[in-house]
């Protein structure tokens, strides 16, 4: 509990300074003395024990009572109590009746009925949770992965529309089909409002610890989502020449004006403007890094709408090339998934669905569930339900396939797993000092030119016997530092340290190493084998 330790240290340091300076206590009129001094083991009994007991009782309550998360304090609540200035109400010496030491009435084991200050284990004025109170619900799955769920649902809607109106991806360029595909933005607006509602519901118990800016952001997100749920369907209804169903109803509510397709396109562009900004910042990490570090009010407002203000990791993003590789991986994966889903799962079901819907119903068996049904809607649901489940679940299968392929190719290019035996390991030790020098030691002569600036190969220069000795000596120095640090951290014992050290001569200008390369290639792996076989025995 670091914050609790800081609280204790704050008061003890204040007492120490008062004692050293000879200050007089305003309460007693005497020189400042330690609040817990004098008695034997006073600090253990009056400071450590009460705090430990309250932690023990809360932990016992969480194990035995099987209560909700909001009915007991965990580590975060006990530690975060010392985050604010309210913790100073605990006092020094700590008051036994402070709210930090209060617990609700419940039955404990007999040994836990009292603590070091002989206070009852239960109290009617329990302070409760300090900050966030988790609401455990399966809706967290949809809230945490909302972008993936939204993408899959919108893609499914678009594929069903294309398959229903022709069956080939090229049909999307037809004006009528394209207009129907544009209805996915209405679905997106509905899901956006649902996400805003989930954010408020699942964060409701944390409202007391939220700042005003965070609360305002949640409210504006909800109002914005509700507004787009109204605006997009209304503007979409005006794009239809001969509206039917819900479109005709909306047009009757707001007036039967002329066909205005550009109005819906304009609304979609405005609706997607935050997403366009987010995509731009994603493509150009340099721009995002600059905006996150900026303290301008306009920039802060824009970033505040997209995400809360960051204090940890601000301006720390991957490079453009890394983002490109990451993006291409997911683009290829999702494109493959959608192509297979369209041709294997969605399109084969369209014609059977149309045939089933044409069959009239003569005998009503479940008229309680579908009182006005004119088609076999139950058969259609039974036909599509397993396919929809597979559609939402097979993304992880494609991810496993692609990650295996990409990981295998990457590992082969980097030659990972090439050394499989101890014999191969010994053979590599002969080139270890030279590889260490090429990759980790700066070169004396720098390469020049545009081509060398982008070359990943190490600079090579002619070597003689003396240069090889220098390389071996440099490696021996670093190697011995590593082995010494292993011993200091008690990872190896003295015998293993002596076996792993590479001796070199300091008196001869650090140029000569006592082990020639062929001994270096043989003795160090043998030492590693012996260290492994010893199993950490004979430790000091």
C-alpha positions as CSV (number, residue, x, y, z in Angstrom):
1,X,0.0,0.0,0.0
2,X,2.4,2.7,-1.2
3,X,0.0,5.7,-0.6
4,X,-0.6,4.4,2.9
5,X,3.1,4.2,3.5
6,X,3.5,7.8,2.2
7,X,0.8,8.9,4.7
8,X,2.7,7.3,7.6
9,X,6.1,8.6,6.4
10,X,4.6,12.1,6.1
11,X,3.7,12.2,9.8
12,X,6.8,10.5,11.1
13,X,9.1,12.8,9.1
14,X,7.2,15.8,10.5
15,X,7.7,14.5,14.0
16,X,11.4,13.8,13.3
17,X,12.0,17.4,12.0
18,X,10.2,18.7,15.0
19,X,12.4,16.7,17.4
20,X,15.6,17.7,15.6
21,X,14.6,21.4,15.6
22,X,13.4,21.3,19.2
23,X,9.9,22.5,18.4
24,X,7.2,22.8,21.0
25,X,3.9,21.0,20.5
26,X,1.0,23.5,20.5
27,X,-1.2,20.9,22.2
28,X,0.9,19.9,25.1
29,X,3.3,22.7,25.4
30,X,6.2,20.3,25.5
31,X,8.9,19.4,23.0
32,X,7.7,17.3,20.1
33,X,7.8,13.6,20.8
34,X,6.9,10.6,18.6
35,X,3.2,9.9,18.8
36,X,3.8,6.1,19.1
37,X,7.1,6.3,21.1
38,X,7.8,4.9,24.5
39,X,5.9,1.6,24.8
40,X,7.4,-1.7,23.6
41,X,6.5,-2.5,20.0
42,X,4.3,0.5,19.9
43,X,4.6,1.1,16.1
44,X,3.8,-2.6,15.4
45,X,0.8,-2.7,17.8
46,X,-0.8,0.7,17.1
47,X,0.0,1.4,13.5
48,X,0.7,-1.8,11.6
49,X,-1.8,-4.1,13.4
50,X,-4.9,-1.9,13.0
51,X,-4.3,-1.4,9.3
52,X,-3.5,-5.1,8.8
53,X,-6.7,-6.1,10.7
54,X,-9.0,-4.0,8.6
55,X,-7.4,-5.5,5.4
56,X,-7.8,-9.0,6.9
57,X,-11.5,-8.4,7.8
58,X,-12.3,-7.0,4.3
59,X,-10.6,-10.0,2.7
60,X,-12.4,-12.4,4.9
61,X,-15.7,-10.8,4.1
62,X,-15.0,-11.1,0.4
63,X,-14.2,-14.8,0.7
64,X,-16.9,-15.9,3.2
65,X,-19.9,-13.6,2.6
66,X,-19.9,-14.1,-1.2
67,X,-21.3,-10.6,-1.5
68,X,-21.4,-8.2,-4.4
69,X,-18.4,-6.3,-5.5
70,X,-19.9,-3.1,-4.1
71,X,-20.4,-4.6,-0.6
72,X,-16.7,-5.0,0.3
73,X,-13.5,-3.0,0.0
74,X,-10.6,-4.5,-2.0
75,X,-7.0,-3.4,-2.2
76,X,-7.7,-0.5,-4.5
77,X,-10.3,1.0,-2.2
78,X,-8.2,0.6,0.9
79,X,-5.1,2.1,-0.8
80,X,-6.9,4.8,-2.8
81,X,-8.4,6.1,0.5
82,X,-5.0,7.9,0.9
83,X,-5.1,9.5,-2.6
84,X,-7.1,12.6,-1.5
85,X,-6.7,15.1,1.3
86,X,-9.6,13.5,3.1
87,X,-7.2,10.8,4.4
88,X,-5.8,13.4,6.9
89,X,-9.1,13.0,8.9
90,X,-7.6,9.8,10.0
91,X,-5.3,11.8,12.2
92,X,-2.0,11.1,13.8
93,X,-2.0,9.3,16.1
94,X,-4.7,7.5,14.1
95,X,-8.1,7.7,15.5
96,X,-9.7,4.3,16.3
97,X,-13.1,5.6,15.4
98,X,-12.1,6.9,12.0
99,X,-14.1,5.9,9.0
100,X,-11.2,3.9,7.5
101,X,-11.4,1.4,10.4
102,X,-15.2,1.0,10.2
103,X,-16.7,-2.2,8.8
104,X,-20.3,-3.4,8.3
105,X,-21.7,-5.7,10.8
106,X,-21.0,-9.3,9.9
107,X,-19.9,-12.5,11.7
108,X,-16.2,-13.3,11.8
109,X,-14.2,-16.1,13.3
110,X,-13.7,-15.7,17.1
111,X,-10.1,-14.7,16.7
112,X,-11.1,-11.8,14.4
113,X,-13.8,-10.4,16.7
114,X,-11.5,-7.7,18.0
115,X,-8.4,-5.9,16.7
116,X,-5.4,-4.4,18.3
117,X,-7.4,-1.4,19.7
118,X,-10.2,-3.7,21.1
119,X,-12.8,-2.3,18.7
120,X,-15.7,-4.3,17.6
121,X,-15.4,-6.0,14.2
122,X,-18.5,-4.5,12.9
123,X,-19.7,-0.9,12.7
124,X,-22.9,0.7,11.4
125,X,-21.1,3.5,9.6
126,X,-19.1,1.7,6.9
127,X,-17.5,4.1,4.5
128,X,-18.1,1.8,1.5
129,X,-16.3,1.9,-1.8
130,X,-13.9,4.8,-2.3
131,X,-13.9,5.2,-6.1
132,X,-15.0,2.9,-8.9
133,X,-17.6,0.2,-8.3
134,X,-17.6,-2.4,-10.9
135,X,-20.8,-3.5,-12.5
136,X,-20.3,-7.1,-13.6
137,X,-22.4,-7.9,-16.7
138,X,-22.0,-9.8,-20.0
139,X,-22.6,-6.4,-21.7
140,X,-19.0,-5.6,-21.0
141,X,-18.2,-7.9,-24.0
142,X,-20.1,-5.6,-26.3
143,X,-18.8,-2.4,-24.7
144,X,-15.2,-3.5,-24.8
145,X,-15.2,-4.8,-28.3
146,X,-17.8,-2.4,-29.8
147,X,-15.7,-1.6,-32.9
148,X,-15.4,-5.2,-33.8
149,X,-19.1,-6.0,-33.2
150,X,-20.1,-2.9,-35.1
151,X,-17.9,-3.8,-38.1
152,X,-19.2,-7.4,-38.2
153,X,-22.9,-6.3,-38.0
154,X,-22.6,-3.6,-40.6
155,X,-20.7,-5.9,-42.9
156,X,-23.4,-8.6,-42.5
157,X,-26.1,-6.1,-43.3
158,X,-24.3,-4.9,-46.5
159,X,-23.6,-8.5,-47.6
160,X,-27.2,-9.6,-47.1
161,X,-28.4,-6.6,-49.2
162,X,-25.9,-7.2,-52.0
163,X,-26.7,-11.0,-52.0
164,X,-30.5,-10.4,-52.0
165,X,-30.3,-8.0,-54.9
166,X,-28.0,-9.9,-57.3
167,X,-25.5,-12.0,-55.6
168,X,-22.2,-10.5,-56.9
169,X,-20.1,-7.8,-55.3
170,X,-20.3,-5.8,-58.5
171,X,-24.0,-5.2,-57.9
172,X,-23.1,-2.6,-55.2
173,X,-22.4,-0.1,-58.0
174,X,-26.0,-0.2,-59.0
175,X,-27.8,2.9,-57.9
176,X,-30.7,1.1,-56.2
177,X,-28.5,-1.4,-54.4
178,X,-26.0,1.3,-53.4
179,X,-28.8,3.3,-51.9
180,X,-29.9,0.3,-49.8
181,X,-26.4,-0.4,-48.7
182,X,-26.1,3.2,-47.4
183,X,-28.7,2.2,-44.8
184,X,-25.9,0.7,-42.7
185,X,-25.2,4.1,-41.3
186,X,-28.6,4.1,-39.7
187,X,-27.7,0.8,-38.0
188,X,-24.4,2.3,-37.0
189,X,-26.2,5.3,-35.4
190,X,-28.5,3.0,-33.4
191,X,-25.5,0.9,-32.1
192,X,-23.7,4.1,-31.3
193,X,-26.5,5.3,-29.1
194,X,-26.6,1.8,-27.5
195,X,-22.9,2.1,-26.7
196,X,-23.5,5.5,-25.1
197,X,-26.3,4.1,-23.0
198,X,-24.0,1.2,-21.9
199,X,-21.2,3.6,-21.0
200,X,-23.5,5.5,-18.7
201,X,-25.1,2.4,-17.2
202,X,-21.8,0.5,-16.5
203,X,-20.1,3.6,-15.2
204,X,-23.1,4.8,-13.1
205,X,-21.6,3.8,-9.7
206,X,-18.4,5.7,-10.5
207,X,-20.2,9.0,-11.0
208,X,-19.1,10.4,-7.7
209,X,-15.4,10.1,-8.6
210,X,-15.8,11.4,-12.2
211,X,-14.8,14.9,-13.1
212,X,-17.4,17.3,-14.6
213,X,-15.7,17.0,-18.0
214,X,-16.1,13.2,-18.1
215,X,-19.8,13.5,-17.1
216,X,-20.4,16.1,-19.7
217,X,-18.7,13.9,-22.3
218,X,-21.0,10.9,-21.5
219,X,-24.1,13.1,-21.6
220,X,-23.1,14.7,-25.0
221,X,-22.3,11.3,-26.4
222,X,-25.8,10.1,-25.5
223,X,-27.5,13.3,-26.9
224,X,-25.5,13.1,-30.1
225,X,-26.4,9.4,-30.6
226,X,-30.1,10.1,-30.0
227,X,-30.0,13.0,-32.5
228,X,-28.3,10.9,-35.2
229,X,-30.9,8.1,-34.7
230,X,-33.6,10.6,-35.7
231,X,-31.7,12.6,-38.4
232,X,-30.3,9.7,-40.4
233,X,-33.6,7.8,-40.9
234,X,-35.5,11.0,-41.7
235,X,-32.9,12.1,-44.4
236,X,-32.8,8.5,-45.7
237,X,-36.6,8.4,-46.1
238,X,-36.3,11.4,-48.5
239,X,-33.9,9.5,-50.8
240,X,-36.7,7.1,-51.8
241,X,-38.7,7.7,-55.0
242,X,-41.5,5.3,-54.0
243,X,-41.2,4.9,-50.2
244,X,-42.7,1.8,-48.6
245,X,-43.1,0.7,-45.0
246,X,-41.2,2.7,-42.5
247,X,-39.8,5.2,-45.1
248,X,-43.3,6.1,-46.1
249,X,-44.4,6.6,-42.5
250,X,-41.4,8.9,-41.8
251,X,-42.2,10.9,-44.9
252,X,-45.8,11.3,-43.8
253,X,-44.6,12.6,-40.4
254,X,-42.2,15.2,-41.7
255,X,-43.8,16.1,-45.0
256,X,-43.8,14.6,-48.4
257,X,-41.1,16.7,-50.1
258,X,-39.1,16.0,-53.2
259,X,-36.5,13.3,-53.6
260,X,-33.3,14.7,-52.0
261,X,-30.6,12.0,-52.0
262,X,-27.9,14.6,-51.4
263,X,-29.4,15.5,-48.0
264,X,-28.7,12.0,-46.7
265,X,-25.2,12.0,-48.2
266,X,-24.5,15.3,-46.4
267,X,-25.8,13.9,-43.1
268,X,-23.6,10.8,-43.5
269,X,-20.5,12.9,-44.2
270,X,-21.1,15.0,-41.1
271,X,-21.8,11.8,-39.1
272,X,-18.5,10.2,-40.2
273,X,-16.4,13.3,-39.6
274,X,-15.1,12.2,-36.2
275,X,-14.2,8.8,-37.7
276,X,-12.4,10.5,-40.6
277,X,-10.4,12.5,-38.1
278,X,-9.6,9.4,-36.1
279,X,-8.5,7.6,-39.3
280,X,-6.3,10.5,-40.3
281,X,-4.6,10.5,-36.9
282,X,-4.1,6.8,-37.1
283,X,-2.5,7.0,-40.5
284,X,-0.2,9.9,-39.5
285,X,1.1,9.0,-36.0
286,X,3.3,12.1,-36.1
287,X,0.3,14.3,-36.2
288,X,-1.4,12.4,-33.4
289,X,1.7,12.6,-31.3
290,X,1.8,16.4,-31.8
291,X,-1.9,16.8,-30.9
292,X,-1.6,14.7,-27.7
293,X,1.3,16.8,-26.5
294,X,-0.3,20.1,-27.4
295,X,-2.1,22.2,-24.7
296,X,-4.1,24.4,-27.1
297,X,-7.8,24.7,-26.2
298,X,-9.1,23.7,-29.6
299,X,-6.8,20.7,-29.8
300,X,-7.8,19.7,-26.3
301,X,-11.5,20.0,-27.2
302,X,-11.0,17.8,-30.3
303,X,-9.1,15.1,-28.4
304,X,-11.5,15.3,-25.5
305,X,-14.4,14.2,-27.7
306,X,-12.5,11.2,-29.1
307,X,-10.9,10.1,-25.8
308,X,-10.2,11.2,-22.3
309,X,-7.0,13.2,-21.7
310,X,-4.0,11.0,-21.4
311,X,-1.3,11.5,-18.8
312,X,0.5,8.2,-19.2
313,X,2.0,7.4,-22.5
314,X,1.2,10.7,-24.1
315,X,2.7,11.0,-27.6
316,X,4.1,7.5,-27.5
317,X,3.0,5.7,-30.7
318,X,4.5,3.2,-33.1
319,X,6.1,4.3,-36.3
320,X,4.3,4.7,-39.6
321,X,5.8,1.5,-41.1
322,X,4.8,-0.6,-38.0
323,X,1.3,0.8,-38.2
324,X,1.2,0.0,-42.0
325,X,2.2,-3.6,-41.3
326,X,-0.3,-4.0,-38.5
327,X,-3.1,-2.5,-40.7
328,X,-2.3,-4.6,-43.7
329,X,-2.4,-7.7,-41.5
330,X,-5.9,-7.0,-40.4
331,X,-7.1,-5.7,-43.8
332,X,-6.1,-8.9,-45.5
333,X,-7.5,-11.0,-42.6
334,X,-10.9,-9.3,-42.6
335,X,-11.1,-9.2,-46.4
336,X,-10.5,-12.9,-46.6
337,X,-13.0,-13.5,-43.8
338,X,-15.7,-11.4,-45.6
339,X,-15.1,-12.9,-49.0
340,X,-15.4,-16.5,-47.6
341,X,-18.5,-15.5,-45.6
342,X,-20.2,-13.9,-48.6
343,X,-19.6,-16.8,-51.0
344,X,-19.9,-19.7,-48.6
345,X,-22.3,-18.6,-45.9
346,X,-24.5,-15.7,-47.0
347,X,-25.1,-16.0,-50.7
348,X,-26.1,-19.8,-50.7
349,X,-28.9,-19.0,-48.2
350,X,-30.5,-16.2,-50.2
351,X,-32.4,-18.2,-52.8
352,X,-33.6,-20.9,-50.4
353,X,-34.9,-18.0,-48.2
354,X,-36.7,-16.5,-51.1
355,X,-38.3,-19.8,-51.9
356,X,-39.4,-20.4,-48.3
357,X,-40.9,-16.9,-48.1
358,X,-43.0,-17.6,-51.2
359,X,-44.6,-20.7,-49.7
360,X,-47.9,-19.6,-48.2
361,X,-48.9,-20.7,-44.7
362,X,-52.1,-22.8,-44.5
363,X,-51.8,-24.3,-41.1
364,X,-50.9,-22.0,-38.2
365,X,-49.2,-24.0,-35.4
366,X,-47.4,-21.2,-33.5
367,X,-49.9,-18.4,-34.1
368,X,-49.3,-17.2,-30.5
369,X,-45.8,-16.2,-31.5
370,X,-46.5,-15.0,-35.0
371,X,-50.2,-14.0,-35.1
372,X,-50.0,-12.0,-38.3
373,X,-47.4,-14.1,-40.1
374,X,-47.9,-14.6,-43.8
375,X,-44.6,-16.5,-44.5
376,X,-42.5,-19.2,-42.8
377,X,-40.5,-16.7,-40.7
378,X,-39.7,-19.4,-38.1
379,X,-38.1,-21.6,-40.8
380,X,-36.1,-18.7,-42.0
381,X,-34.8,-18.0,-38.5
382,X,-33.9,-21.6,-37.9
383,X,-32.1,-21.6,-41.3
384,X,-30.1,-18.4,-40.7
385,X,-29.3,-18.7,-36.9
386,X,-26.4,-21.2,-37.1
387,X,-24.9,-19.3,-40.0
388,X,-25.0,-16.0,-38.2
389,X,-23.3,-17.6,-35.1
390,X,-20.6,-19.0,-37.3
391,X,-20.2,-15.7,-39.0
392,X,-19.5,-13.9,-35.7
393,X,-17.2,-16.7,-34.4
394,X,-15.0,-17.6,-37.3
395,X,-12.9,-14.4,-37.0
396,X,-10.8,-16.0,-34.3
397,X,-10.2,-19.0,-36.6
398,X,-9.0,-16.8,-39.4
399,X,-6.8,-14.9,-36.9
400,X,-5.3,-18.2,-35.7
401,X,-4.5,-19.2,-39.4
402,X,-3.0,-15.8,-40.3
403,X,-1.0,-15.4,-37.1
404,X,0.5,-18.8,-37.7
405,X,1.4,-18.1,-41.3
406,X,2.8,-14.6,-40.6
407,X,4.6,-15.8,-37.4
408,X,6.1,-18.7,-39.3
409,X,7.3,-16.6,-42.2
410,X,8.7,-13.9,-39.8
411,X,10.5,-16.5,-37.7
412,X,12.0,-18.1,-40.8
413,X,13.2,-14.7,-42.1
414,X,14.7,-13.9,-38.7
415,X,16.1,-17.5,-38.4
416,X,14.5,-18.1,-35.1
417,X,14.9,-21.6,-33.7
418,X,17.9,-22.3,-35.9
419,X,20.1,-23.5,-33.0
420,X,18.5,-26.7,-31.8
421,X,21.4,-28.6,-30.1
422,X,24.2,-27.9,-27.7
423,X,26.6,-28.7,-30.5
424,X,25.2,-26.0,-32.7
425,X,25.4,-23.7,-29.7
426,X,29.1,-24.4,-29.3
427,X,29.7,-23.8,-32.9
428,X,28.1,-20.3,-32.7
429,X,30.4,-19.2,-29.8
430,X,33.3,-18.8,-32.1
431,X,31.6,-16.0,-34.0
432,X,30.0,-14.5,-30.9
433,X,32.7,-11.8,-30.1
434,X,32.7,-10.6,-33.7
435,X,28.9,-10.5,-33.9
436,X,28.8,-8.6,-30.6
437,X,31.4,-6.1,-31.9
438,X,29.5,-5.6,-35.3
439,X,26.1,-4.9,-33.8
440,X,26.7,-3.3,-30.4
441,X,30.0,-1.5,-30.6
442,X,30.2,1.8,-32.5
443,X,32.6,1.7,-35.5
444,X,35.7,3.9,-35.4
445,X,35.1,5.0,-39.0
446,X,31.6,6.1,-40.0
447,X,30.1,5.3,-43.3
448,X,29.0,8.1,-45.4
449,X,26.4,8.6,-48.1
450,X,22.7,8.2,-48.7
451,X,22.9,4.5,-49.3
452,X,24.7,3.8,-46.0
453,X,22.1,5.7,-44.0
454,X,19.4,3.2,-44.9
455,X,21.5,0.1,-44.8
456,X,20.8,-2.4,-42.1
457,X,24.0,-4.4,-42.6
458,X,26.8,-3.7,-40.2
459,X,29.9,-2.0,-41.5
460,X,32.8,-4.4,-42.2
461,X,36.4,-3.4,-42.3
462,X,39.6,-5.5,-42.8
463,X,40.7,-7.3,-39.6
464,X,44.1,-8.5,-38.5
465,X,45.3,-10.5,-35.5
466,X,45.5,-7.5,-33.2
467,X,42.0,-6.3,-34.2
468,X,40.6,-9.7,-33.4
469,X,42.2,-9.6,-30.0
470,X,40.6,-6.2,-29.3
471,X,37.2,-7.6,-30.3
472,X,37.6,-10.6,-28.0
473,X,38.7,-8.3,-25.1
474,X,35.6,-6.0,-25.6
475,X,33.4,-9.0,-25.6
476,X,35.1,-10.4,-22.5
477,X,34.5,-7.2,-20.6
478,X,30.8,-7.1,-21.3
479,X,30.3,-10.8,-20.8
480,X,32.0,-10.7,-17.4
481,X,29.9,-7.7,-16.3
482,X,26.8,-9.8,-17.2
483,X,28.0,-12.8,-15.3
484,X,28.9,-10.7,-12.3
485,X,25.5,-9.1,-12.2
486,X,24.0,-12.7,-12.3
487,X,26.0,-13.5,-9.2
488,X,25.0,-10.2,-7.4
489,X,21.4,-11.0,-8.1
490,X,22.0,-14.6,-6.7
491,X,21.0,-16.2,-9.9
492,X,24.2,-18.3,-9.9
493,X,26.7,-19.3,-7.2
494,X,30.4,-18.7,-7.0
495,X,31.3,-22.0,-8.8
496,X,29.1,-21.2,-11.7
497,X,30.4,-17.7,-11.8
498,X,34.0,-18.9,-12.1
499,X,33.1,-21.3,-14.8
500,X,31.3,-18.6,-16.9
501,X,33.8,-15.8,-16.6
502,X,36.1,-15.1,-19.5
503,X,39.6,-14.1,-18.1
504,X,41.5,-11.4,-20.0
505,X,44.7,-9.6,-19.2
506,X,44.3,-6.0,-18.0
507,X,48.1,-5.4,-17.8
508,X,48.6,-5.6,-21.5
509,X,46.6,-2.7,-22.8
510,X,43.3,-4.6,-22.7
511,X,44.3,-6.0,-26.1
512,X,45.1,-9.6,-25.4
513,X,42.5,-12.1,-24.1
514,X,43.8,-15.2,-22.4
515,X,41.4,-17.5,-24.2
516,X,41.9,-17.8,-27.9
517,X,38.8,-18.1,-30.1
518,X,38.9,-21.9,-30.3
519,X,38.9,-22.1,-26.5
520,X,36.2,-19.5,-26.2
521,X,34.1,-21.6,-28.6
522,X,34.5,-24.7,-26.4
523,X,34.9,-23.8,-22.8
524,X,32.0,-21.4,-22.3
525,X,29.3,-23.9,-23.6
526,X,30.9,-26.5,-21.4
527,X,30.6,-24.1,-18.5
528,X,27.0,-23.5,-19.3
529,X,26.4,-27.3,-19.4
530,X,28.1,-27.7,-16.0
531,X,26.1,-24.8,-14.5
532,X,22.9,-26.3,-15.8
533,X,23.8,-29.7,-14.5
534,X,24.7,-28.3,-11.0
535,X,21.1,-27.2,-10.7
536,X,22.0,-24.4,-8.4
537,X,23.7,-26.6,-5.8
538,X,26.4,-25.5,-3.4
539,X,25.1,-22.0,-3.2
540,X,26.8,-19.6,-0.8
